[in-house]
Amino acid sequence: MDFATARRQMVLTQINTNKVSDNRVLSAMETVPREWFVPPAATAQAYVDEDVALGIDGNGNQRWLMEPMVLARLLQAAAVTPDCHVLDIAPATGYSTALFSLLAGRVVAVERDNTLRDQSSTLVKKLGGCKTKFLDSLPQAGYADYDGYDVIFLNGAVATPPLHDGDGNYGDRLREGGRLLLIVRDVDGAQQGSIGTAYVYRKQHGQLSRLALFDCATPWLPGFAPPHRFVF
């Protein structure tokens, strides 16, 4: 398979035609080899316009590589600049972290699974992007940094937006003017195909405002799915 051609086609047919016009985002997605970030048996699926299953991690969670178009639109809404400090939550094999490393000034990636974290670190270093740190932490806990973050990105859908202390701390981790990117799915629609909504939260004068971006059926982020309920 000609991955370079597949990557260009992904950008031209899936991303550029779906309201993504940010040249830095388009360039990053044409640069990062997406096939590096899927299991060897799934490289033929690396450039399909859907979420790609990565398998079960060491904590028993099914992990996913986010659909290219959804990820690209979120990256564009994040408005990442070379001076940004980014917190990337649960990147699994590290594809989103790799993209951020080409867009931002500093990146902290929080991944609980040891094998995925080591794999991510190795792959991102090969790209030679910005300073990137990989940490072991529960995604629900976030990660405190002394000066906060300009962008926080969650790699999957959540049932309840984790905005403040006691519920993930992400809103409190943002600097003034910072952006939080996430996808919220209806807790009553827990089946894989249910639709969620992508949002960008912006912090202005210490308060968060929310803008709905688009609908998508992104899989749940480990630790943020609704509890299973009995149905009679």
Residue, then its C-alpha position, 0 to 999 in steps of 0.5 A: m500500500d502506498f501510504a504517502t498517497a493514501r495520506r494525501q487522499m485522506v487530507l484532500t477527500q476526507i478533511n479539506t472537503n469537510k470544513v477544515s481549511d487551517n493549513r497548519v492542521l492540513s500539513a500536520m495530517e499530511t506529514v504524520p504517518r497514521e499507519w504507524f499508530v494502528p496495529p500491524a494487522a490494521t494498517a490497511q484501515a489507517y486512512v479510512d474515514e471512520d474510527v479504527a479499533l486498536g484493541i483492548d488495553g492492559n486495563g481492559n478498555q477497548r481503545w480507538l484511533m479517532e476518525p480523521m475528519v473528526l480529529a481534524r475539525l477538533l484540531q482546527a477549533a483548538a486553534v493551536t499556535p507554536d507557543c501553545h502548551v497542550l494537554d492531550i488526554a488518553p492518546a492511546t498509540g499517540y497519533s493526536t500527540a504526534l499531530f500536536s507536537l507539530l502544531a504546539g510549543r509543548v505537549v503533555a500526554v497523559e496515558r494510563d496504559n504502560t505499553l501504549r505510553d511507551q509506544s507513543s513516546t517512541l513514535v512521537k520522538k521519531l517525528g522530531g516535533c516540539k518538547t513532549k512529555f508522557l505521563d502515567s495518570l488516570p484520565q479522570a484526574g487530569y494533570a496539574d501544571y504550574d502555569g496551566y494549558d492553552v489547549i486541553f484535548l480529550n481523545g473520546a466521548v464523555a457522558t458528562p463534561p469534566l470541567h471543574d475540581g472534583d470532576g476532572n479539573y480540566g476547566d481549572r487547568l486552562r489558562e485565560g483564553g484556553r480551549l477545551l475540546l471534547i465530545v459529549r454523548d447522550v447517557d441514554g444512547a450508550q450504543q456504539g453508533s449513538i451520536g454525540t456533539a463536539y464542543v469547544y469550551r473557551k475560558q474568558h475572565g475565569q468563566l467557561s463558554r461553550l460552542a457546539l461544533f458538529d455531531c459525531a459518533t466517537p467511541w467513549l473515552p475510558g473512564f468517562a462512559p456512563p455506568h451500565r444500566f439494566v434494561f427490562 
